[in-house]
Amino acid sequence: MKITVRVWRQKNADTKGKMVTYGLDDVSEDMSFLEMLDVLNERLTLEGEEPVAFDSDCREGICGACGVVINGIAHGPEVTTTCQLHMRTFNDGDVIDIEPWRAGAFPVVKDLVVDRGALDRIIAAGGYISAPTGSAPEANNLPVPKENADHAFEAATCIGCGACVAACPNGSAMLFTAAKITHLGLLPQGQPERESRVIGMVEQMDAEGFGGCTNIGECAAACPKGIPLDVISTLYRDLRNALV
């Protein structure tokens, strides 16, 4: 199949960027989206041009590093990570726009690569436990209600890719922060820091310059791991209890 890609090119956070158009022939529908970018970069390198910088690591939908905006949608038209998106999703002759995550808290490093360190700093502000849990058998002996365990596991599947931020019209990191708070706050081991955790992580989220949450729901719709919107309710409940 033949496609045209319009890729955001930007040398660094201090320079202006622009969309640059490239044509690609003989793209296999079995290629992943990142493999298509690899083919483009091989051609650009052979032609003496600067390859397109993009982030990736596991290419298995686990690490969350690969995220880009494809035709205006975080991770593209399928609810999955960019690395798990395949070219069979597109049609012969399609024009595909590829841009980096757009958020004030995610400065562009180069081309499609952004600095998502703000998410790491939110976790560092409280996304941990200090309670010694002992060995695995001892930890597994702690009674946890099935409903709490299921919801905690659901929230813990967040891979920190940042798609929720990129999809949100406000550039909010509320779904990410709420997922981290929820998966620890529902477990016995997470109780000692439950109040300080939510206060610290929300304060850090605000300090990083993320927008406010207005419950639009684009974050949950774009999340490749299906984190539900109700984790935000859990965050608000914990924050209210911590401040009372």
N, C-alpha and C positions, 0 to 999 in steps of 0.2 A: 504494500500500500504506500501511497505517496501522501505526505503530510507537510504542513507548514507550521513551524513553531515560532512564536514571538516571545523572546526571552528577555527578562529584565537583566540589564548589564550595568553594574555599578562598581567602581574600583574600591571604594571604601565608604564609611559613614559620612565622610566630610565632602564627598563629591556628588554631583548630580548624576542620576542614572537615566537610562532610557531603554525602551523596548527595541530589540534588534531582531530582524526577521531572518530565518534560515529555512531552506527547503531540504527535505529529506526524502530520498527514494528508497524503495525496497525495504521498508520497515515491516518486520514480521509481526503479525497479530499475536504471536506467542511471546514477544518481548515484554519484559516489565517496563514500566515507565522510566525507571532509572537506567535500564539497559539501552533504551532509546537515547537517553542523554549521553550515555557512554559512547554510543556510535557517533553522535554529533561531535563529541569532544575529540574522538580519534580523528575525524575528518578535519576539524579545526586545527589540531596539532600538526597534521601532515601539511596543511596549507600555511603553516607558520603563524596562525592566529592564536590568541589567548583562549584556552578552553573555558567553558562555563563552570564557575565554581558552584558546587552544590554539596550538601551534607548528606552523609549516609554512613551506616555502620553495619548493623546486623543483616539488613535487607530481608528480614523475616517478620516484620511487623511487631517487633518487640521493643526496640530501643527508642523509637520515636524521633530519631535524628533527621529523618529524610523529608520532613514536611515542607511542601510548597503549595502555593495557591494555583490551581489549574482551572482556567476559564472562570475565574472568580469564586471558586469553591475550594475551601481548605481540604487538601488531600485529593481533590478531584471529584468526579461524579459518582463514585462508588463509596460506600461507607467503609473505608479501610484506610490503611496507611499508604502513602505515595509509593513505597517500594512494593506493595502488594497489588498495585493497580497495573493492569496489563493493557497493551495497545489494542486488544480486541474490543475494548470499551469504545474505541473511536472508529470513525469511518474513513474510507479512502477519500482524500481531498480535504480533510478537516484542517481548520486553522486552530491551533492550540496556544493559548496565552499562558505563560508560566511566570509567576512572580513570587517573591519571598513573602513570608509572614509580614503583615502590615500592622504594626503596633508601636507606639512610642517607646514602650519598654523593651522592644526587640530591635535594637539598632542593626542596620545592615553591616556585615563584616565585608562581604564581597559577593556581588551577583545575587545568588539565591540563598546565600548563607547568612543567617542572623545570629546574634548573640542572645541566647536564651538563659543566660546566667541569672536573670531575675527570678526565674522559677527555682533555681537552686538556693538562692538566698531566702526565699520564702520558706523552703523546707528547713534550712538551717536555723530559722527563727523559732522552730517548734515542732517540726515533723519528725520526732524521734521519741523513744521511751527510755527511761532510766531504770525502771524496775527490773531486777535480775530475774530472769525466767528459768534459769537452770538449763538442763539438757532438754532435748526434744520430748522425751516421754513425760517429764515433769510439766512442761508447758502444755502438752496435750491433755493433761489431767485436769487443767483448770476448766471448770464448768462455764460454758458460754451458750446462751440460748441460741437455738438453731436460726431463728430469724435474724438475730444480731450477727451471727457468724456469716450468714449468707450475704447480708447487706455490707458487712465489712469487707468481705472478699470481693464483692462487686465493685466497691469503691477503690480497693487496692489494685485493681487491674489498670488504673491510670498509668500511662507510660510517660507522661510529662512532655508530650510532643508539642503542645502549644496550639493545636488546632482550635481549641475552644476560644483562645484569645484572638486568633486570626479571623474566626467566623463572627465574633461578637461585634456589632456596630459600635459598641463603646470601648472595645479593646480591653474587656474585663477578664481577669484571671480567677473569677469567683468559682467556676466549676472545678478548676484544678485545685485551688486552695481548699475548697469544701471536700473534695474527694480525699485529700490527705488528712484533713481533720476528722472526717467521718470514719475512715478505716481504722484509725487509732483510737478514737473516742468511744467506739462501740465495744472494744475489747477490754478485759480486766487489766491487762498490762499498761493500757494507755490512760488509766484513771488518774495517777498522781499528777500528771502535767495537763490534764484536760482543760482547765480554765486558763492557765498561763499559755498553753499551746494556741488556743483560738485567738487570744488577744495578741500574742506576739506575731502570729502568721498574718492576721488581718492587718496589723499595723505595718508589717513589712511589705505586704501587697500594695497598700496605699502609698508607702514611701517609694516604691519602684515606679510609680506613675501609671499603673493600670487604671482603666476607667471603672466607673461604678456599674453595678449590676442592676438592670431594670427588668429582669425576668422575661427577656424576649425569647430565649430558648434555642437560639442558633448554636450555642455552645454544645448542648446535648445532641442536637441533630448532626453536628459535624464530628463528634467524638468517635474515633475508630474503635474504641473499646466499649461504647454504649454506656458510659457513666450516666446514670439518671439524674434528672434535674432536682430530684428531691434531696440530694446531698446538700444543696444550698440551704434548704430548710433546716437541716441538721446543724449546719454552721451557724445560722442565725439563732437557733435555739441555744446552742452552747455559748454563743457570745452574750446573749441576753442573761443567761444564768451566771456567767462569769462577771458581768458588770453589776448585777443586782447586789 
